[in-house]
Amino acid sequence: MLKIAKASSPEGNFIWMDMRDLAFQDNYFDGIWAMASFLNIKKIDAQRVLISFKRVLNKGGVLAMAVKKGAGEIHENEDGETRLFSLYGEAELEDSLEKAGFRVIEHFTEEAKPNIWISVVSRVSK
């Protein structure tokens, strides 16, 4: 993904970083786009990641994310690689966001077979 981004926008500033250990200053971003990425974080680490997202967002900053709907954690083979997917219910995801200091602005579910996706837009509230 970084190679593609750099090729299409050579003037851009791109950084490869693990979302479990964000090396940015507090209040650094206006928004975070975590579409189909947060779901690869183990549930045991999820709350810490959400709190870290809040830390690097400005007051009132926006977090947009999408996860697969379901329960627990599963491992799936995708493109010859086994990957972890943490599955969430709507209430579980919204509760986690609220505990981390976000206020849910909107959410919706969408079926994209074979999955149902939960998309949430939230804003830093505390």
C-alpha positions in Angstrom: 0.0 0.0 0.0 2.8 2.4 0.8 4.5 1.7 -2.5 1.2 2.6 -4.3 0.7 5.7 -2.2 4.2 7.0 -2.8 4.0 6.3 -6.5 0.7 8.2 -6.9 1.7 11.0 -4.5 5.5 11.3 -4.4 5.2 14.6 -2.4 3.2 12.9 0.3 4.5 11.9 3.7 3.8 8.3 4.4 4.7 6.3 7.5 4.4 2.6 8.3 3.4 2.2 11.9 1.7 -0.3 14.1 -1.6 1.2 15.5 -0.9 -0.5 18.8 2.1 1.8 19.3 1.4 5.2 17.7 4.5 7.4 17.9 2.7 10.7 17.3 2.3 13.7 19.6 -1.0 14.2 21.5 -3.6 16.1 19.6 -1.8 15.6 16.3 -4.6 14.7 13.9 -8.1 16.0 13.0 -9.2 12.5 12.0 -8.4 8.8 11.8 -9.6 6.5 9.0 -9.5 2.9 10.2 -11.6 1.1 7.6 -11.1 -2.7 7.9 -7.9 -2.3 9.9 -8.9 -2.1 13.5 -10.5 -5.6 13.1 -7.0 -7.1 12.8 -6.3 -6.0 16.4 -6.7 -8.7 19.1 -9.6 -7.8 21.4 -7.3 -7.8 24.4 -5.5 -4.9 22.8 -8.6 -3.1 21.3 -9.4 -0.7 24.2 -5.7 0.4 24.4 -5.7 1.1 20.7 -8.9 3.2 20.9 -7.5 5.2 23.8 -4.4 5.8 21.8 -6.5 7.0 18.8 -8.2 9.4 21.2 -4.8 10.6 22.4 -3.5 11.5 19.0 -6.8 13.2 17.9 -7.5 16.9 18.5 -10.4 17.8 20.7 -13.5 17.1 18.6 -11.4 14.9 16.3 -13.2 12.2 14.2 -12.7 8.5 14.0 -14.2 6.5 11.1 -13.9 2.8 11.3 -15.5 -0.4 9.9 -15.3 -3.9 11.4 -16.9 -7.3 10.5 -20.0 -8.1 12.5 -20.0 -11.1 14.7 -18.6 -12.3 18.0 -15.1 -13.3 19.2 -12.0 -13.7 17.1 -11.4 -15.9 14.1 -8.5 -16.7 11.8 -9.1 -16.7 8.1 -6.9 -17.5 5.2 -6.8 -14.6 2.9 -4.5 -14.4 -0.2 -2.4 -17.4 1.2 -1.9 -15.7 4.6 -3.7 -16.5 7.8 -5.1 -13.3 9.4 -6.8 -12.5 12.7 -10.2 -10.9 12.6 -11.8 -9.6 15.7 -15.6 -9.5 15.2 -18.0 -7.1 16.9 -21.6 -6.5 17.6 -22.9 -2.9 17.3 -23.5 -2.4 21.0 -20.1 -3.9 21.9 -18.2 -1.6 19.5 -20.1 1.5 20.5 -19.6 0.7 24.2 -15.8 0.3 23.6 -15.7 3.6 21.8 -17.6 5.4 24.6 -15.3 3.9 27.2 -12.3 5.2 25.3 -13.8 8.8 25.2 -15.6 8.9 21.9 -19.2 9.9 21.2 -20.8 7.9 18.3 -22.2 10.2 15.7 -23.6 7.7 13.3 -23.4 4.0 12.5 -24.7 1.6 10.0 -24.4 -2.0 8.8 -23.9 -3.1 5.3 -23.9 -6.6 3.8 -21.0 -7.3 1.5 -21.2 -11.1 1.2 -20.0 -13.1 2.9 -19.7 -10.5 5.7 -21.8 -7.9 7.4 -19.8 -4.7 8.1 -20.4 -2.3 10.9 -19.3 1.3 10.1 -19.1 3.9 12.9 -18.2 7.6 12.8 -17.4 8.9 16.3 -15.9 12.1 17.7 -13.6 12.7 20.7 -15.9 13.6 23.6 -13.7 13.9 26.6 
